Amino acid sequence: MTKRKLLRVGLILTVLIAIGGLFTWYKFFREEPQPEWITGDPEMRFKYGSIGGERDAGIPYWIFYVLPRMFPEKIPGPNGFASFGFAWEQGQELPVGFVKKVIGFERIGNNCAVCHTGSYRRIADENPTFVTAGPGHTFNLEAMFRFLVDCAKDPRFNADNLMHEIDLVTDLSWIDSAIYRFVLIPITKKRLLEREEQFQWIYRHDFPEWGRGRDDAMNLTKYFMVDTPMDDSIGPTDMPSIWNLKKYDSERVTLNWAGDSHDTYSVIIDSALGLLGARPKSNEEFLAEVKWLQDYLSAKAPPKFPWPIDEAKATAGKAVFDHECARCHASELTGTRMELRGVDTDPERLWTWKKEHAVVANNKVKEFGIDRKGLLEEDLIGYNPAFLDGIWLRAPYLHNGSVPTLRDMLKAPADRPAVFWRGYDVYDPVNVGFISSEAEAGETGTKHDVSQRSNGNGGHLFGTQLPEPDKEVLLEYMKTL
């Protein structure tokens, strides 16, 4: 072969390689910015903005779209994805907390808002009011985890069946159809099945359901970040509100229910890493998003109680609060680590996390090149006395959400409801909490039985001995917080 022919062949190969590289980049890695209506508005950015989780943990859009059509029997209700209790605004394509982003192809991921958007209705036949940075008390996270893994385990999760469903709802080009059939569907199945081992403990029949509005946060961290072998611990807790984070701006304060993290910056980093499911593509971009979230949530005010308040009763209630409650919930003790003895609420959340887990987790984040104060490298001793801002929307109460209303909190444990329904969003302004015992709550919600492991409603006897008039005015005052 002559030198000229060799050059010609080399040029052709170079062009083909360049075209192949460009095609690969365009179809799998090119990143398009989200639209201005999301990125230009802080509320929309929190609800629908990307934090980068779609790169490694995102699900191809059309696979995500058809899963409820293919596997309706694996969903906890008759209404498709809505049956998981997502906050879903009218007119929006996806629930709050779901991110649609083009990285080569359209992918679906999550951000913090999926677990941290609250909602309430004043009456049953009105649309819900959504409150960003509130606790996602209607969302059944455990059921969503199971659904994704169970779909992937099903023999019907294959290219022929999925492409049949996708072809019914959209008209993909032959190239995109081939990419879905031969690349995206097999990879998605593989990655979901890889999660099965990490999720084994949520399939145990001797463990109670988390139910709507709860997660087992430290076990999730243990099994996903720390890669700890599964043990016999379980500690479902209520999804917390994350508004007004500036209240934690003190060296004495620790975060999470048991005070296992140093500061808000660390908590947001660790939570976001859990959503990413991998090392960030760019630490600079990732930490800029963390800083934006910290600033947004620090300035986010708690919601005001949306019903009239009896000001005279509330004034009288403040005096009761100052005498009975302020020492723990409005003082130097608030947000600091407190021994469980004397409070005596359910201890099992404490048993899910130990010093050695924090050491491994902190080292792992350091390996990513991320600097933060991180998790406390100490064993847990009890639960932090909580700040009470916006407490009216944070029902159910106690760290594990085992007491449905504030009025029930002022009862002796034996008089608190032993069984109730979590996740119904019609509000009860008299008892200060969500309706949890009527038939409608049972149809929508998940059952909470306080006799089950980690579900106990005992302890926190403070205020239970007050005379009824004092309880009434105290409840009125707490609506103002």
Secondary structure, DSSP 8 states (H G I E B T S, - for coil): --HHHHHHHHHHHHHHHHHHHHHHIIIII-B----HHHHTSHHHHHHH---STHHHH-EEHHHHHHHHHH-GGGSSSSSGGGGGT----TT-SS-TTEEEEEBSSEEEEE-GGGTSEEEEBSSTTS--EEEETS--TT--HHHHHHHHHHHHHSTT-SHHHHHHHHHHH----HHHHHHIIIIIHHHHHHHHHHHHHHTGGGG-TTS----TTEE-HHHHHIIIII-----S----EE------GGGG-STT--BTTTT-BS-HHHHHHHHHHHHH-S--S-HHHHHHHHHHHHHHHHH------SS---HHHHHHHHHHHHHHTHHHHSSTTTTS---STTT----GGGGG--HHHHHHHHHHHHHTT-----B-SS---S------TTGGGS-SBTTTT-B-BHHHHTS-GGGS-SEEEE---BEETTTTEE--SSHHHHHHSEEEETTSTT-------TTTTS-HHHHHHHHHHHTT-
